[in-house]
Amino acid sequence: MAGSASIPSTPFLKDELDIVIPTIRNLDFLEMWRPYFQPYHLIIVQDGDPSKTIKVPEGFDYELYNRNDINRILGPKASCISFKDSACRCFGYMVSKKKYIFTIDDDCFVAKDPSGKEINALEQHIKNLLAPSTPFFFNTLYDPFREGVDFVRGYPFSLREGVATAVSHGLWLNIPDYDAPTQLVKPRERNTRYVDAVLTIPKGTLFPMCGMNLAFDRELIGPAMYFGLMGDGQPIGRYDDMWAGWCTKVICDHLGLGVKTGLPYIWHSKASNPFVNLKKEYNGIFWQEELIPFFQSAVLSKDCTTVQKCYIELSKQVREKLGKIDPYFNKLADAMVTWIEAWDELNPSGAAAEKPNGTAK
């Protein structure tokens, strides 16, 4: 039975997972997460002024990188890492040596389910990543590998084994992840709806990925988790995680890997300024109307057998088709190539360079 898939009841994987946190402030929020995060290694990417001292609560195992460190480690290739934007977090993905990554924003806290029980978001993400995905045929009871659930009548037996899960995308209670126009017309709206479900996003379907509560298998999809050029000196912001999500989904579809969304929830405590957000998002709001059709129609060649090869080919398509929209996309295409070069330099023999173990369809 699918619901009896072999998933540990407490899958800590503490030696196989890094937690990546981008920040510009002291990490007092970790106190609430201490029971869940303290066993793990943290990679903190400090944005903004590198001379500022970031305080981390005692008892956590962590390494902290600021802009000076990024420049020192990557040299000229540091240009691909965004500055004054949470997109800098992807540097943490690059320097990690673990199989799994969980990333969270510093304004996110432990949420509670409807019964009042605290949600161990990290444990749920691990469960998602360890269970197969079903992107090629939708199960109407959502995730068939969850306890107490199975495949429904009419689901092809040839597809019930599923494929490896590359991405686990979590959600948020309290402050929703809205764009600036929606924030402006619904300033007091809060998400109180807890949906107790996980589902696989079907093949061929894109989604707006949010980076504030996200986990992924670094060995399967890490090189595609590039959060682009955003923030300081760039004509766009707040599209970093969505860019990574679109690229990642196209590559997962090509390589036969799965993406799950739903549980776990975190408590998003602080709404960002909608007027500041509008300035950052302004170009993206227009550009996304052409970006989405681009990714919907993107096709990768059979020669693209690794994530790196997929990403390089996608960068060429970005230059060819999106460069006509704005010169920024030519710059972004260059940065995508630089990112892969830097990734391979820091991970010369890592499993990320091997062919993923998904089954292409």
C-alpha positions as CSV (number, residue, x, y, z in Angstrom):
1,M,0.0,0.0,0.0
2,A,1.3,3.5,-0.9
3,G,0.5,4.9,2.5
4,S,2.9,2.6,4.2
5,A,6.0,4.0,2.5
6,S,9.1,3.6,4.6
7,I,9.5,7.1,6.1
8,P,11.0,7.4,9.6
9,S,8.7,8.8,12.2
10,T,11.4,11.2,13.3
11,P,13.6,11.7,10.2
12,F,16.2,14.1,11.6
13,L,18.9,13.6,9.0
14,K,20.9,16.0,11.1
15,D,24.2,15.2,9.3
16,E,22.7,15.5,5.9
17,L,21.0,18.8,6.0
18,D,22.0,22.5,6.2
19,I,19.7,25.4,7.2
20,V,20.4,28.5,5.1
21,I,19.2,31.9,6.4
22,P,19.7,35.3,4.7
23,T,19.6,38.2,7.1
24,I,20.5,41.8,7.8
25,R,19.8,41.6,11.6
26,N,20.5,39.7,14.8
27,L,19.0,36.2,14.7
28,D,16.9,36.4,17.8
29,F,14.1,34.5,15.9
30,L,16.2,31.3,16.3
31,E,15.2,31.1,20.0
32,M,11.7,30.0,19.0
33,W,13.2,27.5,16.5
34,R,15.8,26.1,19.0
35,P,14.1,22.8,19.7
36,Y,13.9,22.1,16.0
37,F,17.0,23.8,14.5
38,Q,19.7,23.3,17.2
39,P,20.8,19.8,16.0
40,Y,21.6,21.1,12.5
41,H,24.3,23.2,10.9
42,L,23.3,26.7,9.9
43,I,24.7,28.7,7.0
44,I,24.0,32.4,7.5
45,V,24.4,34.7,4.6
46,Q,24.7,38.3,5.8
47,D,23.3,40.9,3.4
48,G,24.2,44.6,3.3
49,D,27.0,46.2,5.3
50,P,29.7,43.6,5.9
51,S,31.1,45.6,8.8
52,K,27.9,45.2,10.8
53,T,28.1,42.4,13.5
54,I,25.3,39.9,13.3
55,K,24.6,38.2,16.7
56,V,23.5,34.6,16.7
57,P,22.1,33.0,19.9
58,E,24.5,30.7,21.8
59,G,24.3,27.0,21.2
60,F,23.9,26.9,17.5
61,D,26.4,25.4,15.1
62,Y,26.8,27.9,12.3
63,E,29.0,29.5,9.7
64,L,28.4,33.1,8.7
65,Y,29.3,34.7,5.4
66,N,29.2,38.4,4.5
67,R,29.8,40.2,1.2
68,N,33.6,40.3,1.8
69,D,33.6,36.5,2.3
70,I,31.6,36.0,-0.9
71,N,34.0,38.2,-2.9
72,R,37.0,36.4,-1.4
73,I,35.7,32.9,-2.1
74,L,34.2,33.5,-5.6
75,G,36.5,36.3,-6.9
76,P,35.2,37.8,-10.1
77,K,32.4,35.3,-10.1
78,A,30.9,36.9,-7.0
79,S,29.1,39.2,-9.5
80,C,26.4,36.5,-9.9
81,I,25.4,36.8,-6.2
82,S,22.8,39.5,-5.5
83,F,23.5,42.3,-3.1
84,K,21.0,44.0,-0.8
85,D,18.4,41.3,-1.5
86,S,17.5,38.0,0.1
87,A,18.5,36.4,-3.2
88,C,22.0,36.3,-1.6
89,R,20.8,33.2,0.2
90,C,21.7,31.0,-2.8
91,F,25.4,31.5,-1.9
92,G,24.6,29.3,1.0
93,Y,23.4,26.6,-1.3
94,M,26.6,26.7,-3.2
95,V,29.0,26.4,-0.2
96,S,27.0,23.7,1.5
97,K,28.3,20.2,1.3
98,K,25.1,18.5,2.5
99,K,22.5,16.5,0.6
100,Y,19.5,18.6,1.7
101,I,18.9,22.3,2.2
102,F,16.1,24.0,4.2
103,T,15.9,27.8,3.9
104,I,13.8,30.2,5.9
105,D,13.5,33.9,6.4
106,D,14.3,35.6,9.7
107,D,10.8,36.9,10.2
108,C,9.2,33.4,10.2
109,F,8.3,31.7,13.4
110,V,6.9,28.3,14.5
111,A,3.2,28.0,13.5
112,K,0.5,25.9,15.2
113,D,-1.9,23.5,13.6
114,P,-5.7,23.9,14.3
115,S,-5.3,21.7,17.4
116,G,-2.8,24.1,18.9
117,K,0.2,21.8,18.4
118,E,3.5,23.4,17.2
119,I,4.4,22.5,13.7
120,N,7.9,21.0,13.2
121,A,8.3,22.5,9.7
122,L,11.7,20.9,9.1
123,E,10.5,17.4,9.9
124,Q,7.6,17.8,7.5
125,H,9.9,19.0,4.7
126,I,12.1,16.0,5.2
127,K,9.1,13.7,5.0
128,N,8.1,15.4,1.8
129,L,11.6,15.0,0.3
130,L,11.9,11.4,1.3
131,A,8.6,10.3,-0.2
132,P,8.2,9.9,-4.0
133,S,6.3,12.5,-6.1
134,T,3.7,11.7,-8.7
135,P,4.0,14.5,-11.4
136,F,2.7,12.4,-14.3
137,F,-0.8,11.6,-13.1
138,F,-2.8,13.5,-10.4
139,N,-4.0,11.6,-7.4
140,T,-7.3,13.2,-6.2
141,L,-6.5,12.3,-2.6
142,Y,-3.3,14.4,-3.0
143,D,-0.1,12.8,-1.7
144,P,-0.7,9.0,-1.9
145,F,2.5,8.3,0.1
146,R,1.1,10.0,3.2
147,E,0.0,7.7,6.1
148,G,-3.6,6.7,5.7
149,V,-3.8,7.6,2.0
150,D,-3.3,5.6,-1.2
151,F,-3.8,5.8,-4.9
152,V,-7.4,6.1,-6.0
153,R,-9.3,3.8,-8.4
154,G,-8.2,4.4,-11.9
155,Y,-4.6,5.5,-11.1
156,P,-2.2,3.6,-13.5
157,F,-0.2,1.0,-11.7
158,S,2.7,1.7,-13.9
159,L,3.1,5.1,-12.4
160,R,2.5,4.2,-8.7
161,E,6.2,3.9,-7.9
162,G,6.6,7.7,-8.4
163,V,9.8,9.6,-8.9
164,A,12.3,11.3,-6.6
165,T,11.2,14.5,-4.9
166,A,13.6,17.4,-5.6
167,V,11.7,20.3,-4.0
168,S,9.4,20.7,-1.0
169,H,7.6,24.1,-1.0
170,G,5.9,25.1,2.3
171,L,3.3,27.7,3.0
172,W,2.6,30.4,5.6
173,L,0.0,31.4,8.2
174,N,-0.7,35.1,9.1
175,I,1.0,37.3,6.5
176,P,0.4,35.9,3.0
177,D,3.0,36.0,0.3
178,Y,1.3,38.7,-1.8
179,D,2.6,41.1,-4.4
180,A,2.6,44.8,-3.8
181,P,-0.7,45.6,-5.6
182,T,-2.5,42.9,-3.6
183,Q,-0.9,44.2,-0.4
184,L,-2.1,47.7,-1.2
185,V,-5.7,46.7,-1.7
186,K,-5.8,44.1,1.1
187,P,-3.5,45.6,3.8
188,R,-5.2,43.8,6.7
189,E,-5.7,40.4,5.1
190,R,-4.3,37.5,7.0
191,N,-4.2,33.8,6.1
192,T,-5.9,31.8,8.8
193,R,-6.7,28.8,6.6
194,Y,-4.8,25.7,7.4
195,V,-5.1,23.1,4.6
196,D,-3.8,19.7,5.9
197,A,-2.5,18.5,2.5
198,V,0.6,17.9,0.4
199,L,0.4,17.5,-3.4
200,T,2.7,17.0,-6.3
201,I,2.6,19.9,-8.8
202,P,1.9,18.2,-12.2
203,K,4.4,18.0,-15.0
204,G,4.0,21.0,-17.3
205,T,2.5,23.2,-14.6
206,L,4.5,26.2,-13.2
207,F,4.0,27.7,-9.8
208,P,5.2,30.9,-7.9
209,M,7.9,29.5,-5.6
210,C,8.4,31.3,-2.3
211,G,11.8,31.1,-0.7
212,M,10.9,31.8,2.9
213,N,9.8,28.2,3.7
214,L,11.5,25.9,1.3
215,A,13.5,22.7,1.2
216,F,15.2,20.8,-1.6
217,D,17.5,17.9,-2.4
218,R,20.7,19.7,-3.2
219,E,22.2,16.7,-5.0
220,L,19.2,16.4,-7.3
221,I,18.5,20.0,-8.2
222,G,20.9,22.3,-6.3
223,P,22.6,23.9,-9.4
224,A,19.2,25.1,-10.6
225,M,18.4,26.9,-7.3
226,Y,19.9,30.2,-8.5
227,F,17.9,33.2,-7.2
228,G,19.1,35.4,-10.1
229,L,20.3,39.0,-10.1
230,M,18.1,41.1,-7.9
231,G,18.4,44.1,-5.6
232,D,21.3,46.6,-5.7
233,G,22.1,47.8,-9.2
234,Q,19.3,45.7,-10.8
235,P,16.0,46.8,-12.3
236,I,14.0,44.3,-10.4
237,G,13.6,42.7,-7.0
238,R,11.3,40.2,-5.2
239,Y,11.3,37.8,-8.2
240,D,14.4,35.9,-7.0
241,D,12.6,32.8,-5.6
242,M,10.1,32.8,-8.4
243,W,12.8,32.9,-11.1
244,A,14.5,29.9,-9.3
245,G,11.1,28.2,-9.1
246,W,10.4,28.6,-12.8
247,C,13.8,27.4,-13.9
248,T,13.7,24.5,-11.4
249,K,10.3,23.3,-12.4
250,V,11.2,23.2,-16.1
251,I,14.4,21.2,-15.3
252,C,12.5,18.9,-12.9
253,D,9.9,18.2,-15.6
254,H,12.7,17.4,-18.1
255,L,14.7,15.2,-15.8
256,G,11.6,13.4,-14.3
257,L,11.8,14.8,-10.8
258,G,9.0,15.9,-8.5
259,V,8.0,19.1,-6.7
260,K,5.6,19.1,-3.8
261,T,3.7,22.0,-2.2
262,G,1.5,22.4,0.9
263,L,2.5,21.3,4.4
264,P,4.4,22.5,6.4
265,Y,3.2,25.9,7.5
266,I,5.3,28.5,9.2
267,W,4.1,31.8,10.9
268,H,5.1,34.7,8.7
269,S,5.2,37.6,11.2
270,K,6.0,40.7,9.3
271,A,4.5,42.3,6.2
272,S,7.0,44.2,4.1
273,N,6.3,47.8,3.0
274,P,4.0,47.6,-0.1
275,F,5.2,50.8,-1.5
276,V,8.9,49.7,-1.3
277,N,7.8,46.3,-2.8
278,L,6.0,48.0,-5.7
279,K,9.2,49.9,-6.6
280,K,11.1,46.6,-6.6
281,E,8.4,44.6,-8.4
282,Y,7.3,47.2,-11.0
283,N,9.2,45.8,-13.9
284,G,8.5,42.2,-12.9
285,I,4.8,42.8,-12.9
286,F,5.0,43.6,-16.6
287,W,7.8,41.2,-17.5
288,Q,6.1,38.2,-15.9
289,E,3.4,38.3,-18.6
290,E,6.1,37.3,-21.1
291,L,8.2,35.2,-18.7
292,I,5.5,32.7,-17.9
293,P,4.8,31.8,-21.6
294,F,8.5,31.5,-22.1
295,F,8.9,29.0,-19.3
296,Q,5.7,27.2,-20.3
297,S,7.0,26.6,-23.8
298,A,10.7,26.0,-22.9
299,V,12.0,22.6,-24.2
300,L,15.4,21.2,-23.3
301,S,17.3,18.8,-25.6
302,K,17.9,15.1,-24.9
303,D,21.6,16.0,-24.4
304,C,20.7,17.8,-21.2
305,T,21.3,14.9,-18.8
306,T,22.5,16.9,-15.8
307,V,21.1,19.9,-14.0
308,Q,24.1,21.9,-15.1
309,K,23.6,21.1,-18.7
310,C,19.9,21.9,-18.4
311,Y,20.7,25.3,-16.8
312,I,23.2,26.3,-19.4
313,E,20.8,25.5,-22.2
314,L,18.1,27.4,-20.4
315,S,20.4,30.4,-20.1
316,K,20.9,30.4,-23.9
317,Q,17.1,30.4,-24.4
318,V,16.8,33.3,-21.9
319,R,19.3,35.3,-23.9
320,E,17.7,34.5,-27.2
321,K,14.1,35.0,-26.3
322,L,14.0,37.2,-23.2
323,G,16.9,39.5,-24.2
324,K,14.5,41.2,-26.6
325,I,12.4,42.3,-23.7
326,D,15.1,44.2,-21.8
327,P,19.0,44.1,-21.7
328,Y,18.7,42.9,-18.1
329,F,17.9,39.4,-19.4
330,N,21.2,39.3,-21.3
331,K,23.0,40.2,-18.1
332,L,20.9,37.6,-16.2
333,A,21.8,34.9,-18.8
334,D,25.5,35.7,-18.3
335,A,25.0,35.5,-14.5
336,M,23.3,32.1,-14.9
337,V,26.4,30.8,-16.7
338,T,28.7,32.3,-14.1
339,W,26.6,30.7,-11.3
340,I,27.1,27.2,-12.8
341,E,30.9,27.8,-13.3
342,A,31.2,29.0,-9.7
343,W,29.0,26.0,-8.5
344,D,31.3,23.5,-10.3
345,E,34.4,25.1,-8.9
346,L,33.2,24.8,-5.4
347,N,31.7,21.4,-6.0
348,P,34.1,19.7,-8.4
349,S,33.2,16.1,-7.7
350,G,29.8,16.5,-6.0
351,A,26.8,14.3,-6.6
352,A,25.0,17.4,-8.0
353,A,27.0,16.9,-11.2
354,E,25.7,13.3,-11.6
355,K,22.5,12.4,-13.4
356,P,19.5,12.6,-11.1
357,N,17.9,9.3,-10.2
358,G,14.4,10.4,-11.4
359,T,12.8,8.6,-14.3
360,A,12.3,10.9,-17.3
361,K,9.0,10.6,-19.0
